[in-house]
Amino acid sequence: MPKSIGVFGGTTAVLDGGLTYLERRDEYGETSAVIDGAVHTGTAVGSLYAGAAIGSLIPIPVVGTVAGAVGGYLVNGISNTLYDGFAHGEWNWDNFKLW
């Protein structure tokens, strides 16, 4: 894991990919589930960087942090929804659920 995303960020990104793999293994098969897990891990890491960039643009303490968190969440949800839609033909908005 790159040091810049931190232990917590890296752990949650890997967790997202692992859970995606476990959820899709039976439905799509082993190979597709591994690819989906890797893509979801990558989008999670990308959203961490996007959120950090968004938060850094706002120099007001707490406001920038909250804006970055919301921005990263939206980037991740949109990225995963687009990937899942094109890869599996399913435009499922579950990528935006929090748990």
N, CA, C and O atoms as CSV, one atom per row, in Angstrom:
chain,resi,resn,atom,element,x,y,z
A,1,MET,N,N,0.835,-1.180,0.000
A,1,MET,CA,C,0.000,0.000,0.000
A,1,MET,C,C,0.882,1.246,0.000
A,1,MET,O,O,1.867,1.322,0.735
A,2,PRO,N,N,0.520,2.214,-0.826
A,2,PRO,CA,C,1.260,3.469,-0.763
A,2,PRO,C,C,1.076,4.140,0.592
A,2,PRO,O,O,-0.014,4.133,1.163
A,3,LYS,N,N,2.149,4.710,1.086
A,3,LYS,CA,C,2.109,5.333,2.406
A,3,LYS,C,C,1.116,6.488,2.452
A,3,LYS,O,O,0.558,6.780,3.510
A,4,SER,N,N,0.891,7.142,1.329
A,4,SER,CA,C,0.044,8.329,1.325
A,4,SER,C,C,-1.429,8.039,1.603
A,4,SER,O,O,-2.147,8.937,2.043
A,5,ILE,N,N,-1.899,6.819,1.362
A,5,ILE,CA,C,-3.313,6.537,1.636
A,5,ILE,C,C,-3.524,6.057,3.060
A,5,ILE,O,O,-4.665,5.978,3.517
A,6,GLY,N,N,-2.475,5.743,3.756
A,6,GLY,CA,C,-2.587,5.373,5.164
A,6,GLY,C,C,-3.040,3.940,5.382
A,6,GLY,O,O,-3.517,3.271,4.466
A,7,VAL,N,N,-2.884,3.498,6.586
A,7,VAL,CA,C,-3.247,2.128,6.952
A,7,VAL,C,C,-4.760,1.942,6.887
A,7,VAL,O,O,-5.246,0.957,6.332
A,8,PHE,N,N,-5.499,2.887,7.453
A,8,PHE,CA,C,-6.956,2.763,7.469
A,8,PHE,C,C,-7.523,2.803,6.055
A,8,PHE,O,O,-8.387,1.995,5.713
A,9,GLY,N,N,-7.051,3.730,5.234
A,9,GLY,CA,C,-7.521,3.832,3.856
A,9,GLY,C,C,-7.190,2.588,3.052
A,9,GLY,O,O,-8.029,2.079,2.308
A,10,GLY,N,N,-5.973,2.102,3.200
A,10,GLY,CA,C,-5.574,0.889,2.490
A,10,GLY,C,C,-6.365,-0.330,2.939
A,10,GLY,O,O,-6.749,-1.170,2.125
A,11,THR,N,N,-6.602,-0.417,4.233
A,11,THR,CA,C,-7.362,-1.545,4.770
A,11,THR,C,C,-8.796,-1.526,4.257
A,11,THR,O,O,-9.330,-2.566,3.871
A,12,THR,N,N,-9.421,-0.357,4.248
A,12,THR,CA,C,-10.800,-0.293,3.772
A,12,THR,C,C,-10.899,-0.549,2.268
A,12,THR,O,O,-11.889,-1.115,1.805
A,13,ALA,N,N,-9.893,-0.142,1.507
A,13,ALA,CA,C,-9.889,-0.414,0.068
A,13,ALA,C,C,-9.787,-1.909,-0.198
A,13,ALA,O,O,-10.519,-2.447,-1.027
A,14,VAL,N,N,-8.887,-2.573,0.499
A,14,VAL,CA,C,-8.738,-4.022,0.336
A,14,VAL,C,C,-9.994,-4.744,0.824
A,14,VAL,O,O,-10.421,-5.724,0.215
A,15,LEU,N,N,-10.579,-4.268,1.909
A,15,LEU,CA,C,-11.815,-4.848,2.422
A,15,LEU,C,C,-12.942,-4.722,1.397
A,15,LEU,O,O,-13.712,-5.663,1.204
A,16,ASP,N,N,-13.042,-3.577,0.746
A,16,ASP,CA,C,-14.056,-3.384,-0.295
A,16,ASP,C,C,-13.875,-4.400,-1.417
A,16,ASP,O,O,-14.843,-5.016,-1.863
A,17,GLY,N,N,-12.648,-4.574,-1.867
A,17,GLY,CA,C,-12.383,-5.544,-2.929
A,17,GLY,C,C,-12.649,-6.968,-2.488
A,17,GLY,O,O,-13.202,-7.763,-3.247
A,18,GLY,N,N,-12.262,-7.294,-1.270
A,18,GLY,CA,C,-12.495,-8.649,-0.757
A,18,GLY,C,C,-13.969,-8.973,-0.611
A,18,GLY,O,O,-14.410,-10.068,-0.961
A,19,LEU,N,N,-14.726,-8.024,-0.095
A,19,LEU,CA,C,-16.166,-8.244,0.049
A,19,LEU,C,C,-16.851,-8.354,-1.313
A,19,LEU,O,O,-17.770,-9.154,-1.489
A,20,THR,N,N,-16.401,-7.552,-2.267
A,20,THR,CA,C,-16.949,-7.638,-3.623
A,20,THR,C,C,-16.684,-9.030,-4.197
A,20,THR,O,O,-17.574,-9.639,-4.790
A,21,TYR,N,N,-15.469,-9.527,-4.021
A,21,TYR,CA,C,-15.137,-10.875,-4.494
A,21,TYR,C,C,-16.057,-11.918,-3.865
A,21,TYR,O,O,-16.619,-12.756,-4.571
A,22,LEU,N,N,-16.212,-11.870,-2.551
A,22,LEU,CA,C,-17.034,-12.857,-1.861
A,22,LEU,C,C,-18.498,-12.795,-2.285
A,22,LEU,O,O,-19.152,-13.830,-2.410
A,23,GLU,N,N,-19.014,-11.591,-2.504
A,23,GLU,CA,C,-20.397,-11.429,-2.926
A,23,GLU,C,C,-20.645,-11.948,-4.333
A,23,GLU,O,O,-21.753,-12.388,-4.637
A,24,ARG,N,N,-19.640,-11.906,-5.194
A,24,ARG,CA,C,-19.850,-12.207,-6.615
A,24,ARG,C,C,-19.297,-13.551,-7.068
A,24,ARG,O,O,-19.516,-13.954,-8.210
A,25,ARG,N,N,-18.602,-14.233,-6.208
A,25,ARG,CA,C,-17.962,-15.493,-6.586
A,25,ARG,C,C,-18.969,-16.497,-7.124
A,25,ARG,O,O,-18.732,-17.091,-8.175
A,26,ASP,N,N,-20.072,-16.702,-6.442
A,26,ASP,CA,C,-21.061,-17.691,-6.878
A,26,ASP,C,C,-21.875,-17.204,-8.076
A,26,ASP,O,O,-22.257,-17.998,-8.935
A,27,GLU,N,N,-22.140,-15.901,-8.131
A,27,GLU,CA,C,-22.983,-15.371,-9.196
A,27,GLU,C,C,-22.265,-15.281,-10.540
A,27,GLU,O,O,-22.841,-15.635,-11.568
A,28,TYR,N,N,-21.015,-14.813,-10.549
A,28,TYR,CA,C,-20.303,-14.568,-11.802
A,28,TYR,C,C,-19.140,-15.526,-12.062
A,28,TYR,O,O,-18.583,-15.524,-13.160
A,29,GLY,N,N,-18.771,-16.323,-11.101
A,29,GLY,CA,C,-17.638,-17.222,-11.261
A,29,GLY,C,C,-16.367,-16.631,-10.679
A,29,GLY,O,O,-16.270,-15.429,-10.427
A,30,GLU,N,N,-15.397,-17.507,-10.473
A,30,GLU,CA,C,-14.149,-17.146,-9.796
A,30,GLU,C,C,-13.383,-16.021,-10.506
A,30,GLU,O,O,-12.990,-15.040,-9.874
A,31,THR,N,N,-13.175,-16.168,-11.816
A,31,THR,CA,C,-12.360,-15.203,-12.548
A,31,THR,C,C,-12.984,-13.815,-12.545
A,31,THR,O,O,-12.310,-12.823,-12.268
A,32,SER,N,N,-14.259,-13.752,-12.852
A,32,SER,CA,C,-14.944,-12.459,-12.876
A,32,SER,C,C,-14.987,-11.820,-11.490
A,32,SER,O,O,-14.858,-10.602,-11.362
A,33,ALA,N,N,-15.167,-12.638,-10.452
A,33,ALA,CA,C,-15.206,-12.112,-9.085
A,33,ALA,C,C,-13.851,-11.532,-8.684
A,33,ALA,O,O,-13.797,-10.513,-7.995
A,34,VAL,N,N,-12.765,-12.164,-9.104
A,34,VAL,CA,C,-11.425,-11.642,-8.809
A,34,VAL,C,C,-11.222,-10.296,-9.517
A,34,VAL,O,O,-10.708,-9.347,-8.925
A,35,ILE,N,N,-11.629,-10.227,-10.780
A,35,ILE,CA,C,-11.505,-8.975,-11.531
A,35,ILE,C,C,-12.347,-7.884,-10.877
A,35,ILE,O,O,-11.880,-6.761,-10.686
A,36,ASP,N,N,-13.579,-8.217,-10.537
A,36,ASP,CA,C,-14.459,-7.240,-9.878
A,36,ASP,C,C,-13.852,-6.757,-8.561
A,36,ASP,O,O,-13.879,-5.562,-8.265
A,37,GLY,N,N,-13.315,-7.669,-7.786
A,37,GLY,CA,C,-12.689,-7.296,-6.515
A,37,GLY,C,C,-11.501,-6.375,-6.720
A,37,GLY,O,O,-11.321,-5.407,-5.980
A,38,ALA,N,N,-10.689,-6.677,-7.728
A,38,ALA,CA,C,-9.526,-5.828,-8.014
A,38,ALA,C,C,-9.952,-4.442,-8.483
A,38,ALA,O,O,-9.360,-3.440,-8.083
A,39,VAL,N,N,-10.970,-4.383,-9.325
A,39,VAL,CA,C,-11.454,-3.088,-9.810
A,39,VAL,C,C,-12.038,-2.275,-8.660
A,39,VAL,O,O,-11.777,-1.077,-8.552
A,40,HIS,N,N,-12.824,-2.915,-7.806
A,40,HIS,CA,C,-13.410,-2.192,-6.679
A,40,HIS,C,C,-12.327,-1.726,-5.693
A,40,HIS,O,O,-12.475,-0.671,-5.075
A,41,THR,N,N,-11.254,-2.488,-5.540
A,41,THR,CA,C,-10.136,-2.035,-4.711
A,41,THR,C,C,-9.483,-0.807,-5.347
A,41,THR,O,O,-9.164,0.163,-4.660
A,42,GLY,N,N,-9.291,-0.860,-6.656
A,42,GLY,CA,C,-8.687,0.273,-7.366
A,42,GLY,C,C,-9.534,1.526,-7.308
A,42,GLY,O,O,-9.002,2.621,-7.123
A,43,THR,N,N,-10.838,1.391,-7.461
A,43,THR,CA,C,-11.699,2.565,-7.389
A,43,THR,C,C,-11.737,3.119,-5.967
A,43,THR,O,O,-11.870,4.328,-5.775
A,44,ALA,N,N,-11.621,2.249,-4.978
A,44,ALA,CA,C,-11.583,2.725,-3.590
A,44,ALA,C,C,-10.320,3.541,-3.334
A,44,ALA,O,O,-10.377,4.584,-2.682
A,45,VAL,N,N,-9.189,3.076,-3.841
A,45,VAL,CA,C,-7.937,3.822,-3.684
A,45,VAL,C,C,-8.030,5.148,-4.443
A,45,VAL,O,O,-7.615,6.188,-3.931
A,46,GLY,N,N,-8.569,5.113,-5.652
A,46,GLY,CA,C,-8.739,6.343,-6.424
A,46,GLY,C,C,-9.642,7.343,-5.726
A,46,GLY,O,O,-9.393,8.548,-5.759
A,47,SER,N,N,-10.687,6.841,-5.096
A,47,SER,CA,C,-11.604,7.741,-4.396
A,47,SER,C,C,-10.959,8.345,-3.153
A,47,SER,O,O,-11.302,9.459,-2.758
A,48,LEU,N,N,-10.026,7.620,-2.535
A,48,LEU,CA,C,-9.285,8.193,-1.404
A,48,LEU,C,C,-8.469,9.397,-1.854
A,48,LEU,O,O,-8.456,10.435,-1.192
A,49,TYR,N,N,-7.790,9.248,-2.983
A,49,TYR,CA,C,-7.003,10.361,-3.521
A,49,TYR,C,C,-7.905,11.508,-3.980
A,49,TYR,O,O,-7.582,12.675,-3.757
A,50,ALA,N,N,-9.030,11.184,-4.618
A,50,ALA,CA,C,-9.967,12.224,-5.057
A,50,ALA,C,C,-10.521,12.983,-3.859
A,50,ALA,O,O,-10.605,14.211,-3.881
A,51,GLY,N,N,-10.894,12.261,-2.825
A,51,GLY,CA,C,-11.409,12.896,-1.619
A,51,GLY,C,C,-10.377,13.795,-0.963
A,51,GLY,O,O,-10.698,14.884,-0.488
A,52,ALA,N,N,-9.132,13.329,-0.942
A,52,ALA,CA,C,-8.058,14.149,-0.366
A,52,ALA,C,C,-7.846,15.416,-1.186
A,52,ALA,O,O,-7.628,16.490,-0.625
A,53,ALA,N,N,-7.908,15.295,-2.508
A,53,ALA,CA,C,-7.737,16.461,-3.373
A,53,ALA,C,C,-8.884,17.457,-3.184
A,53,ALA,O,O,-8.662,18.665,-3.100
A,54,ILE,N,N,-10.098,16.943,-3.120
A,54,ILE,CA,C,-11.263,17.811,-2.919
A,54,ILE,C,C,-11.166,18.518,-1.571
A,54,ILE,O,O,-11.389,19.725,-1.479
A,55,GLY,N,N,-10.834,17.765,-0.533
A,55,GLY,CA,C,-10.704,18.350,0.795
A,55,GLY,C,C,-9.610,19.390,0.882
A,55,GLY,O,O,-9.735,20.367,1.620
A,56,SER,N,N,-8.533,19.189,0.131
A,56,SER,CA,C,-7.414,20.142,0.150
A,56,SER,C,C,-7.756,21.453,-0.552
A,56,SER,O,O,-7.142,22.484,-0.279
A,57,LEU,N,N,-8.718,21.415,-1.440
A,57,LEU,CA,C,-9.118,22.632,-2.156
A,57,LEU,C,C,-9.891,23.602,-1.263
A,57,LEU,O,O,-9.984,24.791,-1.566
A,58,ILE,N,N,-10.436,23.097,-0.180
A,58,ILE,CA,C,-11.228,23.929,0.723
A,58,ILE,C,C,-10.397,24.168,1.986
A,58,ILE,O,O,-10.200,23.247,2.779
A,59,PRO,N,N,-9.910,25.397,2.177
A,59,PRO,CA,C,-8.978,25.669,3.278
A,59,PRO,C,C,-9.643,25.876,4.641
A,59,PRO,O,O,-8.985,26.324,5.581
A,60,ILE,N,N,-10.914,25.564,4.763
A,60,ILE,CA,C,-11.611,25.758,6.033
A,60,ILE,C,C,-11.589,24.440,6.811
A,60,ILE,O,O,-12.101,23.433,6.323
A,61,PRO,N,N,-11.009,24.431,8.007
A,61,PRO,CA,C,-10.960,23.196,8.793
A,61,PRO,C,C,-12.355,22.598,8.969
A,61,PRO,O,O,-13.342,23.326,9.084
A,62,VAL,N,N,-12.424,21.330,8.988
A,62,VAL,CA,C,-13.625,20.499,9.120
A,62,VAL,C,C,-14.467,20.541,7.843
A,62,VAL,O,O,-14.890,19.489,7.365
A,63,VAL,N,N,-14.719,21.710,7.284
A,63,VAL,CA,C,-15.512,21.814,6.054
A,63,VAL,C,C,-14.799,21.099,4.911
A,63,VAL,O,O,-15.422,20.348,4.161
A,64,GLY,N,N,-13.492,21.332,4.775
A,64,GLY,CA,C,-12.711,20.661,3.740
A,64,GLY,C,C,-12.672,19.160,3.954
A,64,GLY,O,O,-12.748,18.391,2.996
A,65,THR,N,N,-12.556,18.742,5.195
A,65,THR,CA,C,-12.536,17.307,5.504
A,65,THR,C,C,-13.855,16.650,5.143
A,65,THR,O,O,-13.878,15.583,4.530
A,66,VAL,N,N,-14.951,17.286,5.522
A,66,VAL,CA,C,-16.278,16.733,5.213
A,66,VAL,C,C,-16.521,16.732,3.705
A,66,VAL,O,O,-17.035,15.753,3.164
A,67,ALA,N,N,-16.162,17.801,3.034
A,67,ALA,CA,C,-16.329,17.868,1.576
A,67,ALA,C,C,-15.498,16.795,0.883
A,67,ALA,O,O,-15.958,16.178,-0.078
A,68,GLY,N,N,-14.282,16.568,1.361
A,68,GLY,CA,C,-13.431,15.525,0.790
A,68,GLY,C,C,-14.008,14.140,1.005
A,68,GLY,O,O,-13.959,13.297,0.110
A,69,ALA,N,N,-14.554,13.900,2.189
A,69,ALA,CA,C,-15.158,12.591,2.472
A,69,ALA,C,C,-16.365,12.350,1.580
A,69,ALA,O,O,-16.516,11.269,1.011
A,70,VAL,N,N,-17.223,13.354,1.458
A,70,VAL,CA,C,-18.410,13.220,0.607
A,70,VAL,C,C,-17.999,13.071,-0.858
A,70,VAL,O,O,-18.555,12.245,-1.582
A,71,GLY,N,N,-17.031,13.866,-1.287
A,71,GLY,CA,C,-16.557,13.773,-2.665
A,71,GLY,C,C,-15.953,12.415,-2.979
A,71,GLY,O,O,-16.232,11.845,-4.034
A,72,GLY,N,N,-15.132,11.889,-2.084
A,72,GLY,CA,C,-14.552,10.561,-2.283
A,72,GLY,C,C,-15.601,9.477,-2.322
A,72,GLY,O,O,-15.516,8.550,-3.127
A,73,TYR,N,N,-16.598,9.591,-1.448
A,73,TYR,CA,C,-17.711,8.632,-1.425
A,73,TYR,C,C,-18.444,8.634,-2.759
A,73,TYR,O,O,-18.750,7.574,-3.304
A,74,LEU,N,N,-18.728,9.825,-3.286
A,74,LEU,CA,C,-19.433,9.926,-4.564
A,74,LEU,C,C,-18.591,9.399,-5.724
A,74,LEU,O,O,-19.106,8.709,-6.604
A,75,VAL,N,N,-17.304,9.720,-5.727
A,75,VAL,CA,C,-16.415,9.215,-6.785
A,75,VAL,C,C,-16.399,7.690,-6.773
A,75,VAL,O,O,-16.474,7.063,-7.830
A,76,ASN,N,N,-16.302,7.091,-5.595
A,76,ASN,CA,C,-16.278,5.633,-5.490
A,76,ASN,C,C,-17.598,5.025,-5.953
A,76,ASN,O,O,-17.600,4.060,-6.716
A,77,GLY,N,N,-18.707,5.575,-5.502
A,77,GLY,CA,C,-20.009,5.037,-5.892
A,77,GLY,C,C,-20.253,5.129,-7.382
A,77,GLY,O,O,-20.731,4.176,-7.998
A,78,ILE,N,N,-19.927,6.270,-7.965
A,78,ILE,CA,C,-20.122,6.456,-9.405
A,78,ILE,C,C,-19.201,5.536,-10.197
A,78,ILE,O,O,-19.633,4.907,-11.162
A,79,SER,N,N,-17.940,5.454,-9.797
A,79,SER,CA,C,-16.977,4.597,-10.506
A,79,SER,C,C,-17.406,3.137,-10.483
A,79,SER,O,O,-17.381,2.461,-11.511
A,80,ASN,N,N,-17.798,2.656,-9.317
A,80,ASN,CA,C,-18.212,1.253,-9.203
A,80,ASN,C,C,-19.504,0.979,-9.955
A,80,ASN,O,O,-19.657,-0.084,-10.556
A,81,THR,N,N,-20.435,1.925,-9.928
A,81,THR,CA,C,-21.692,1.747,-10.652
A,81,THR,C,C,-21.438,1.700,-12.157
A,81,THR,O,O,-22.020,0.872,-12.858
A,82,LEU,N,N,-20.570,2.585,-12.657
A,82,LEU,CA,C,-20.241,2.560,-14.087
A,82,LEU,C,C,-19.549,1.255,-14.471
A,82,LEU,O,O,-19.890,0.644,-15.484
A,83,TYR,N,N,-18.575,0.826,-13.662
A,83,TYR,CA,C,-17.882,-0.426,-13.965
A,83,TYR,C,C,-18.863,-1.596,-13.981
A,83,TYR,O,O,-18.884,-2.380,-14.930
A,84,ASP,N,N,-19.671,-1.712,-12.935
A,84,ASP,CA,C,-20.612,-2.829,-12.850
A,84,ASP,C,C,-21.618,-2.794,-13.995
A,84,ASP,O,O,-21.998,-3.837,-14.527
A,85,GLY,N,N,-22.046,-1.591,-14.372
A,85,GLY,CA,C,-22.997,-1.464,-15.472
A,85,GLY,C,C,-22.416,-1.930,-16.789
A,85,GLY,O,O,-23.070,-2.657,-17.536
A,86,PHE,N,N,-21.200,-1.520,-17.079
A,86,PHE,CA,C,-20.582,-1.919,-18.340
A,86,PHE,C,C,-20.096,-3.368,-18.318
A,86,PHE,O,O,-20.184,-4.061,-19.332
A,87,ALA,N,N,-19.588,-3.832,-17.184
A,87,ALA,CA,C,-19.044,-5.185,-17.106
A,87,ALA,C,C,-20.131,-6.258,-17.043
A,87,ALA,O,O,-19.974,-7.342,-17.605
A,88,HIS,N,N,-21.230,-5.951,-16.358
A,88,HIS,CA,C,-22.253,-6.978,-16.134
A,88,HIS,C,C,-23.626,-6.589,-16.665
A,88,HIS,O,O,-24.565,-7.379,-16.573
A,89,GLY,N,N,-23.759,-5.393,-17.215
A,89,GLY,CA,C,-25.034,-4.957,-17.744
A,89,GLY,C,C,-26.081,-4.701,-16.672
A,89,GLY,O,O,-27.277,-4.678,-16.961
A,90,GLU,N,N,-25.637,-4.511,-15.440
A,90,GLU,CA,C,-26.549,-4.259,-14.336
A,90,GLU,C,C,-26.232,-2.887,-13.736
A,90,GLU,O,O,-25.144,-2.669,-13.202
A,91,TRP,N,N,-27.174,-1.988,-13.830
A,91,TRP,CA,C,-26.988,-0.642,-13.297
A,91,TRP,C,C,-27.592,-0.613,-11.900
A,91,TRP,O,O,-28.696,-0.114,-11.687
A,92,ASN,N,N,-26.838,-1.159,-10.963
A,92,ASN,CA,C,-27.286,-1.324,-9.593
A,92,ASN,C,C,-26.747,-0.186,-8.739
A,92,ASN,O,O,-25.540,0.051,-8.706
A,93,TRP,N,N,-27.632,0.513,-8.052
A,93,TRP,CA,C,-27.224,1.661,-7.251
A,93,TRP,C,C,-26.825,1.266,-5.840
A,93,TRP,O,O,-26.690,2.130,-4.974
A,94,ASP,N,N,-26.631,-0.040,-5.589
A,94,ASP,CA,C,-26.185,-0.497,-4.272
A,94,ASP,C,C,-24.771,-0.033,-3.936
A,94,ASP,O,O,-24.358,-0.114,-2.779
A,95,ASN,N,N,-24.027,0.447,-4.920
A,95,ASN,CA,C,-22.677,0.930,-4.670
A,95,ASN,C,C,-22.670,2.178,-3.776
A,95,ASN,O,O,-21.623,2.578,-3.267
A,96,PHE,N,N,-23.824,2.777,-3.594
A,96,PHE,CA,C,-23.917,3.973,-2.773
A,96,PHE,C,C,-24.371,3.682,-1.355
A,96,PHE,O,O,-24.436,4.591,-0.528
A,97,LYS,N,N,-24.689,2.423,-1.060
A,97,LYS,CA,C,-25.128,2.128,0.309
A,97,LYS,C,C,-23.943,2.178,1.263
A,97,LYS,O,O,-22.814,1.866,0.887
A,98,LEU,N,N,-24.212,2.569,2.483
A,98,LEU,CA,C,-23.148,2.753,3.464
A,98,LEU,C,C,-22.811,1.479,4.226
A,98,LEU,O,O,-21.745,1.421,4.838
A,99,TRP,N,N,-23.633,0.487,4.222
A,99,TRP,CA,C,-23.338,-0.766,4.923
A,99,TRP,C,C,-23.964,-1.913,4.208
A,99,TRP,O,O,-23.832,-3.058,4.641
